[in-house]
Amino acid sequence: MNIIADSNYFIALANPNDTLHKKAIQISNRIDMNGDVLCINNLVFIEIVTIISQKISKDISMRIGEDILSEKDVSFLKFSEKDFNITWNIFKDINYKNISFVDCSIITSLKYFDTNTILTFDLTDFNILNKNYKFKFYF
């Protein structure tokens, strides 16, 4: 199964001090067991390596980035102009200040990866998105 992953999953996985670290490890083990494929786009990747660099270290950020880019069980979407425009329209339509452009890019990625499943720890904001863009949460 393809699963669109939010940056907060990778950030929790990389940071032993994150309150969601243990949960991220459990999810990672389940994904490996099931043979599921994590899917991200380049905007999510940028967010992952930037936040890990800021919260943990540049070295760990670079290692995680290299791991993601070389991992055979991670599919990667480089946004086209069309993808960007679709995301921009989603962002403009959402009347809630806490939904980021990157969050909207995850919605755009659902169709590309032919899935309706999102892995995120940000249930508050994604529940708002789920009202308009029906998807399932991977827990």
Backbone as a ProteinNet text record, in pm:
[ID]
protein_1_A
[PRIMARY]
MNIIADSNYFIALANPNDTLHKKAIQISNRIDMNGDVLCINNLVFIEIVTIISQKISKDISMRIGEDILSEKDVSFLKFSEKDFNITWNIFKDINYKNISFVDCSIITSLKYFDTNTILTFDLTDFNILNKNYKFKFYF
[TERTIARY]
84.7	0	89.6	51.3	118.4	61.7	151.8	113.2	184.1	107.4	167.3	210.8	339.4	392.9	415.8	373.4	398.8	537.9	593.8	729.2	737.6	630	637.4	666.2	629.5	662.8	814.6	878.3	1023	1098.9	1047.1	1111.6	1106.2	990.6	978.2	1066.9	1075.8	1158.5	1306.8	1348.5	1490.3	1530.6	1433.5	1463.9	1422.9	1517.2	1484.5	1418.1	1434.6	1373.1	1231.6	1186.3	1050.9	950.3	841.8	740.3	673.7	682.8	621.9	724.2	846.5	953	916.9	871.6	838.4	724.1	626.3	514.1	563.4	653.4	707.7	784.1	858.9	931.6	833.7	728.1	626.8	563.4	531.7	472	572	696.8	800.3	813.6	811.2	819.6	699.9	581.6	460.7	465.9	514.3	527.6	623.4	736.2	833.4	771.9	700.6	638.1	536	458.1	351.8	403	524.9	577.8	516.3	466.4	406.9	515.5	474.9	568.1	531.2	627.7	607.5	628	543.9	549.7	559.2	654.1	666.3	691.8	668.7	704.7	822.8	878.9	998.8	973.5	851.6	824	829.2	777.6	784.2	930	1005.2	1147.5	1220.7	1195.8	1258.4	1224.5	1098.5	1056	1125.2	1137	1201.4	1345.7	1424.9	1567.8	1590.4	1505.6	1520.4	1491.4	1380.8	1342.8	1439.8	1481.8	1578.9	1710.1	1751.4	1873.8	1861.1	1745.1	1723.3	1706.3	1632	1600.3	1705.4	1776	1871	2012.2	2043.5	2174.8	2177.9	2269.5	2287.1	2333.7	2424	2474.1	2362.3	2278	2166.8	2069.1	2046	1958.8	2008.7	2137.1	2194.9	2186.9	2208.7	2199.2	2056.1	1959.2	1818.3	1780.1	1822.6	1794.6	1850.7	1975.6	2037.3	1962.6	1922.7	1847.5	1716.1	1644.8	1517.4	1538.9	1637.1	1660.9	1708.5	1775.1	1827.1	1739.2	1640.3	1555.7	1464	1468.2	1385	1237.5	1207.2	1068.7	1009.1	1073.6	1020.2	1006.8	885.3	862.8	865.6	921.9	949.4	885.5	811	748.3	812.7	870.2	918.7	804.4	761.9	646.7	672.2	574.2	574.7	502.3	502.2	427	278.6	228.2	87.2	58.6	146.1	129.1	130.9	223.7	234.4	104.1	49.6	-74.1	-193.4	-199.9	-307.8	-296.3	-174.4	-151.1	-185.7	-149.5	-179.3	-330.3	-406.5	-552.4	-612.1	-558.2	-603.8	-574.1	-453.2	-412.7	-504.3	-537.9	-625.8	-767	-812.2	-949	-967.5	-858.9	-868.4	-870.7	-974.6	-989.4	-949.2	-833.4	-783.3	-634.7	-590.3	-453.9	-344.8	-375.4	-271.1	-241.2	-313.5	-286.3	-175.5	-62.5	51.3	40.6	119.2	128.3	178.5	271.5	323.6	213.2	129.4	15.3	-72.5	-97.3	-179	-110.6	21.8	95.2	75.2	53.4	26.4	-106.1	-204.3	-333.7	-314	-235.9	-206.7	-140.9	-55.9	18.2	-69.2	-183.8	-271.1	-304.1	-343.7	-382.6	-261.8	-149.6	-29.3	10.4	5.7	47.5	-67.6	-185.3	-301.7	-331.7	-346.7	-376.2	-471.5	-528.7	-612.3	-568.8	-442.2	-392.8	-278	-290.2	-188.9	-137.8	-6.8	58.1	102.2	36	69.8	38	109.3	76.7	-1.8	-27.4	-98.1	-246.6	-314.2	-453.1	-546.7	-516.9	-604	-616.7	-504.1	-507.5	-552.7	-509.6	-548.6	-693.6	-753.6	-898	-975.7	-925.1	-988.4	-978.6	-861.2	-844.7	-930.8	-947.5	-1023.3	-1170.9	-1220.5	-1360	-1384.2	-1285.6	-1300	-1232.5	-1128.1	-1047.4	-1041.7	-1137.8	-1155.4	-1034.1	-978.7	-866.3	-871.6	-786.2	-776.1	-643.9	-643	-520.6	-456	-325.4	-249.8	-198.2	-238.9	-196.6	-115.5
-117.8	0	124.6	224.8	353.9	439	502.2	588	721.4	830.3	964	1002.9	1034.6	1064.7	1214.7	1264.8	1402.8	1410	1528.4	1546.6	1511.5	1532.7	1510.2	1364.1	1272.2	1130.6	1110.9	1161.5	1146.8	1221.8	1336.9	1416	1341.9	1284.4	1206.4	1082.2	1019.7	900.5	931.8	1049.3	1088.6	1142.3	1181.8	1251.5	1169.2	1104.7	1024.9	1106.2	1237.9	1322.3	1366.7	1335.7	1372.2	1285.9	1346.7	1272.4	1163.1	1173.4	1074.6	976.1	979.2	893.6	745.3	699	557.2	516.9	603.4	574.3	567.6	657.8	657.6	527.9	478.8	352.7	236.7	235.2	129.4	131.9	249.5	262.4	218.2	258.1	218.9	67	1.5	-145.1	-208.5	-153.5	-205.3	-185	-68.9	-41.6	-142.5	-166.7	-265.3	-405	-443.6	-575.7	-594.1	-489.5	-497.3	-477.9	-429.5	-401.8	-278.4	-187.5	-63.7	29.2	124.6	221.3	360.7	429.2	568.4	656.9	756.9	846.7	990.2	1064.1	1205.3	1284.9	1413.3	1502.2	1588.9	1661.5	1739.5	1849.7	1899.8	2003.1	1944.3	1825.2	1756.6	1725.3	1681.1	1653	1776.6	1891.9	2017.4	2046.3	2026.7	2050.9	1954.5	1827.9	1727.9	1767.8	1790.2	1815.3	1950.2	2047.8	2178.4	2169.8	2107.7	2100.7	2013.1	1901.1	1815.8	1890.9	1965.5	2044.8	2146.5	2209.6	2311.1	2251	2140	2082.8	1986.4	1918.2	1816.2	1857.5	1837.9	1879.1	1869.5	1942.1	1939.1	1801.3	1739	1606.4	1502.7	1502.2	1406.9	1439.5	1567.3	1608.4	1554.6	1566.2	1517.7	1364.8	1296.1	1149.7	1104	1168.8	1133.8	1163.6	1278.2	1313.2	1210	1169.1	1066.7	934	898.9	774.2	777.3	888.1	899.5	889.8	960.7	963.2	829.1	748.3	620.4	501.5	522.9	414.4	363.2	233.5	176.6	172.1	180.7	177	316.9	417.6	554.4	602	638.1	695	846.1	909.4	1053.1	1122.2	1227.5	1306.6	1444.3	1478.9	1615.3	1693.7	1796.1	1872.8	1941.9	1929.9	2002.6	2136	2216.9	2343.6	2315.4	2211	2173.6	2134.8	2052.6	2011.6	2133	2223.4	2344.8	2424.9	2440.3	2517.8	2451.6	2318.6	2247.4	2272.6	2263.1	2286.5	2429.5	2523.5	2664	2685	2621.4	2635.2	2573.1	2459.8	2399.4	2494.4	2547.7	2640.1	2762.5	2816.2	2934.6	2902.6	2779.4	2740.9	2712.5	2683.1	2649.3	2778	2795.3	2916.5	2890.2	2834	2801.5	2831.3	2913.8	2967	2864.5	2754.3	2658.4	2553.7	2554.5	2461.5	2521.5	2452.5	2504.7	2466.2	2533.5	2500	2356.7	2316.9	2180.1	2080.2	2111.3	2024.7	2007.2	2114.8	2108.5	2026.8	2030.5	1951.2	1801.6	1763.6	1623.6	1581.1	1667.5	1639.1	1621.4	1709.1	1697.8	1563.9	1516.9	1392.4	1267.8	1275.6	1157.9	1100.2	1184.9	1138.8	1082.8	1150.1	1105.3	963.9	937	807	706	745.8	657.7	593.2	678.9	630.9	728.6	685.7	774.9	768.9	734.6	713.8	809.5	878.4	974.9	935.9	941.8	921.1	1057.5	1101.9	1229.7	1222.1	1302.3	1316.6	1444.6	1519.4	1647.1	1626.4	1557	1521.1	1641.3	1740.9	1857.9	1925.4	1958.2	2028.1	1936.4	1812.3	1722.6	1678.5	1680.3	1655.7	1765.5	1887.4	1997.5	1972.2	1931.4	1899.8	1780.5	1686.4	1564.8	1593.9	1704.5	1741.3	1763.2	1818.9	1847.3	1744.7	1680.5	1588.6	1455.8	1373.2	1249.3	1157.4	1120.8	1027.7	955.9	853.5	777.8	813.6	798.2	815.7	680.6	676.9	556.4	571.3	480.5	486.2	364.3
0	0	0	-76.2	-73.7	39.5	113.4	225.9	207.6	201.3	193.2	334.3	350.2	482.9	500	612.9	651.7	714.8	714.8	768.8	916.6	992.6	1136.7	1171.9	1084.3	1106.8	1101.6	997	981.3	1090.8	1129.5	1234.5	1368	1400.1	1523.7	1519.1	1404	1388.3	1410.7	1366.9	1375.6	1511.9	1593.3	1717.7	1840.5	1907.2	2025.9	2137.1	2136.2	2238.9	2203.2	2084.4	2040.8	2116.7	2161.5	2237.4	2152.8	2021.9	1932.8	1874.7	1925.4	1871.6	1879.9	1995.3	2011.1	1918.7	1907	1816.8	1671.7	1632.9	1496.8	1469.5	1567.5	1551.5	1534.1	1614.5	1601.9	1462.2	1414.8	1281.7	1175.1	1189.8	1095.3	1087.1	1201.8	1205	1134.7	1156.1	1091.9	940.6	897.2	753.2	690.9	756.8	706.7	699.3	805.1	808.9	696	670.7	570.2	427.8	414	280.9	216.8	300.6	249.6	198.2	115.5	57.8	106.2	166.2	205.7	83.2	69.4	-45	5.6	-50.3	-15.3	-142	-131.7	-242	-198.1	-292.6	-262.9	-160.5	-149.4	-49.2	92.2	107.7	237.1	270.6	171	191.8	242.9	180.8	223.6	369.6	405.9	543.8	640.1	602.5	688	718.8	613.5	636.6	704.8	677.9	742.3	891.9	927.8	1069.1	1147.5	1090	1160.1	1179	1079	1091.3	1205	1216.3	1319.1	1458.2	1467.4	1598.3	1651.2	1560.7	1604.8	1563.4	1436.1	1386.1	1234	1176	1030.6	986.8	1061	1024.6	1019.7	1120.8	1122.8	1010.7	986	876.9	743.1	720.6	594.8	586.1	696.6	696.9	667.4	733.8	711	566	514.9	375.8	279.5	301.3	216	227.7	349	370.1	292.3	300.4	229.4	78.3	27.8	-116.9	-171.7	-88.9	-137.2	-99.1	-16.3	33	-77.9	-102.6	-208.7	-169.6	-41.2	3.7	24.3	-33.3	-30.7	-175.5	-214.2	-347.5	-335.3	-436	-430.5	-551	-525.8	-631.3	-635.3	-749.7	-770	-832.3	-762	-806.4	-939.4	-1025.5	-1152.2	-1131.3	-1232.3	-1225.1	-1203.5	-1269.4	-1252.8	-1107.5	-1048.2	-907.8	-815.4	-842	-762.6	-770.7	-890.1	-908.8	-841.5	-848	-777.7	-627.9	-575.5	-432.8	-394.9	-478.9	-452.3	-443.3	-531.5	-528.4	-403.1	-359.9	-234.3	-118.6	-115.9	-10	-5.3	-121.1	-126.5	-78.2	-101.2	-64.8	83.3	152.7	295.1	376.7	454.9	536.3	681.4	697.8	830.6	832	921.8	917.3	944.7	1010.4	1047.4	940.7	830.9	721.3	636.3	629.4	554.1	406.7	326.7	184.9	169	254.2	248.6	283.7	380.8	412.3	288.4	218.5	96.8	-12.1	-14.4	-114.5	-90.5	33.4	65.9	3.6	6.1	-57.8	-208.2	-268.8	-412	-443.1	-354.6	-377.5	-372.5	-308.4	-297.6	-434.6	-526.7	-659.7	-734.3	-726.4	-796.4	-754	-624.1	-572.1	-564.7	-615	-620.9	-485.8	-386.3	-251.7	-183.4	-74.5	6.6	153.4	175.8	311.8	343	456.2	500.7	638.7	654.2	783.2	835.8	939.7	1002.2	1150.2	1227.9	1369	1393.6	1289.9	1297.4	1267.7	1357.3	1333	1335	1414	1421.6	1285.4	1225	1096.5	983.6	984.2	875.8	885.2	1003.8	1013.2	941.6	946.4	873.4	723.4	676.6	534.7	493.4	583.8	553.2	526.3	574.9	548.8	399.8	330.4	187.5	97.9	146.5	66	140.3	114.9	191.4	179.1	294.6	302	434.4	447.8	572.6	639.8	769.8	846.3	870.7	858.3	889.4	1031.7	1120	1258.7	1294.4
[MASK]
+++++++++++++++++++++++++++++++++++++++++++++++++++++++++++++++++++++++++++++++++++++++++++++++++++++++++++++++++++++++++++++++++++++++++++

